[in-house]
């Protein structure tokens, strides 16, 4: 089979992965604190071998996926339990299987009065989960300290990590630490009450990428069909000879 067929197949597969990633980004364009994903592509054969072995035909695949951790805009909600991080850092969340990080600050209260994330996971303070009463006013200062009426109810645990690339992205806006993740308390966080960080997805940019990936996919499938037809004709001619 011609090298061109494999090149078309690898290109089509890579664009299919791109379509999945961009589609997921668009689906979460309005999800608080969501961080968009990206794919990087690489050639399967280096330049010298590509010229000699592959006759100049390009074989490529997605080399890795990564999450763009740039901050989204801060949007006002007026909800006193909502809080946004303006700058670096993560909130700590108590989830199934351990402790996780998130940038989502659209918090609420569960039936027992504990502060929880939008997905219902308990939000951690410096001394564990934070419990509040809705009867009293809730105030959160820029350092993460929470007052429930006149009483200080705790301080939100806000941390930094050595390298965000060591985190594993999970559902519900959570990031899981790995063996390479080093956590440290963020000494001077900047929190804003009554706001949430919006998704960092730019719908117009994602739509452009979606159209480009779709067109590239169609081009690769057309090339694949052409090579397949040529190979079929070559096989027919070979059998006649």
N, C-alpha and C positions, 0 to 999 in steps of 0.2 A: 504493500500500500504506500502511496506517495507521502513524503514528509509533510506536504501541504495539508493533508487530511488531519494529521495529528496536530499541526499548528492551529488549524481552524477549530478543532475540538477543544484544545486547551484554552484558546481565546474565548470560545462560547461559554465554557464552564466558568472561567474567571468572571465574565460579565454576568452570569447567572448569580454568582455569589454577591457581586456588587449590587444587583437589583434587590436581592434579599436584604442587604444591609441598609441601603437607601430607603427601601420601603418601610423597614422597621423604624428608621429615624423619622420619617414622615408621620407614621402612626403615633409617635410619641412627641410630636411637635408641641403639644399643649400639656405635656406631663411635667409637673413641677420638678425642677432639679435634674431633669434627664440630661445625660451627656451623650452626644452623638458618637456613633462608631464610624470608623474609616478602615479601608483596606489598602494595603500596599502590594504592588505587583513586582515580580522578579522574573528574569529570564531563566529558563531551565538549563540552558546551555550557555557557557561563557562565549565571549566574542570570537576567540580563535577557533574553538570547536564548532561554533555555529557556522562559520564560513566553510570549514572543511567537511564536517560530518553532516550538518543539516542543510548544506547548500545555501546558506543565507536565510533560511526560513526561521521565523521567530517562534519559539515555544515559550509560553509564559503561564504563570499561575499566581494566585494570591499568596504572597510570602507570609504575611501576618495581618492580623486585625488589631486595631488599637482604639482606645477611647480618647476622644478629644475632651480634656478636662477643663477647657476654658470656661470661665464664669458666664452664666446667662444674666439677663437683665433682672433687676429686682422690681417686682410688681406689688403694689399695695392691695391688701385684702380687707384691712380693717379688723381682722380677727386677732384678738390679743394672744391667742395660742400659736399663731403663725410667727415664724421668725426666720430671717434670711441671714446667711453668712456673706458679708461683704469683704471679699478677699479670700485668702487661703484657709484650708482647714476642712474638717468633717465633723458632723455629729456622730455620736456612738449609739448604736441600736442593739438591743437585746433580741436576737432572732432565734429561729430554730437551728440548733447546731452550733451556737456560739455568738460572738460579738461581731458586728458588722459596722461599716461606715456608710454615711449617706450625706448628700447635699440637700435633700428634700426637707424643708422645714414646715410643711403644712401639717402641723401637729394638732392633736385633739385629745380628748379624754376617753378612756374606756369605762366600762360599767363600774369598775372599782376605784375610779378617780385617778388612775395612773396616766401620765402623759405618754401618748403613743403617736407613732408615725401614721401617715395616711393609709398604710396597709395594715395597721393595727399592732405593729411591733412596739414594745416599750422603749421609750427614749431614756438613755442613761445620763445620770448626773455624776458628779465627782464621787458620790457615795452610793451609787446604784440607781434604780428606777426612782422617778420623781412623782410624788403623789400630791394632788391639788384638790381644792374644793371649788366648785363653780359659783358658790354663793358669794365669794369674796373676789375683789378685783385682782387680776393677774398682771404683774408688770415684769418685764424682762429687760435688763439693761444691756449695754453694748458688750459687757464682759461675760454675759450669759447667766448672771445671777437672777433668780426668780423670786419675786415676792408674791405671796398669796395673802392679800389684804396687808396687814402690818407685819406679818411674819415672813421671814426668809425661808422659802421652801427648798432651796438647793441651788446648785449651779450646774448648768448644762456642761457636759463633758465635751469639749471641743479639742480635737487633736490634729496634728500634722503627721504625715508619713514621709519617710526618706525618699521614696520614689513612687509616684502614683502608678507607674507601669507595673509595679509588683502586685497590684490589686487585681482580683478577679471580679468581673462584673456579674452580678446576680439579678434576679427579678426584684420587683418592688423598689427599684432605685437604690439597691444595696450594693456595696463593694466588700468582698471578703479579703482579709489579709492572707498572705502566704508566708512561707518560711523566710522569704527575703524581705518581708515588710517590717520596718522598724517604726514604732509609734512613739510620739512624744506629745505631751500636753502643749497646746498652743497658748502661750503666756498672754498674748495681747490680741485676742480675737475681736472682730468688729461685727456685732450682731445688730440687726434692725428688727424691732418688734412690729407686727402688723403687716409684714411683707413676706413674700416667698420668692425664691430664685426660680425664674422661668427656665424652660429648656433652652439649651444653647443651639438648637436646631434652627437654621434659617430655611424656611419652606421654599423660598425662591431658588436658593442654591441647591437644595436637595432635588427639586423638580428638574433643574438643569442637568444635574448628574444622572437622574433617572432617565431622562430623554436620551442623553449621550450613551448611557449603558445599554438602553434598549436598541438604539440604532446600531451600536457596535455588535450586539448579540445577533441582530438580523443579518448584518454583513457577514459575520463569521459563519452563520448557518447557510447563507447563500454560497459562500466559498466552499464549505464542506460538501454541499450538494453538487457543485461543479466538479470538484475533484472526484467525488464518488461516481458521477456520470462518466468522466474521463477514464477512470480505472475500469469501469464496467465495459466501456467500448474497447479498451486495451485488452481486457480478458477475452472478449469476443473475437477480436482480431487474432489473438494468440491461438485460440482454439481452432480457428479456420485454417491457420497456417500449419 
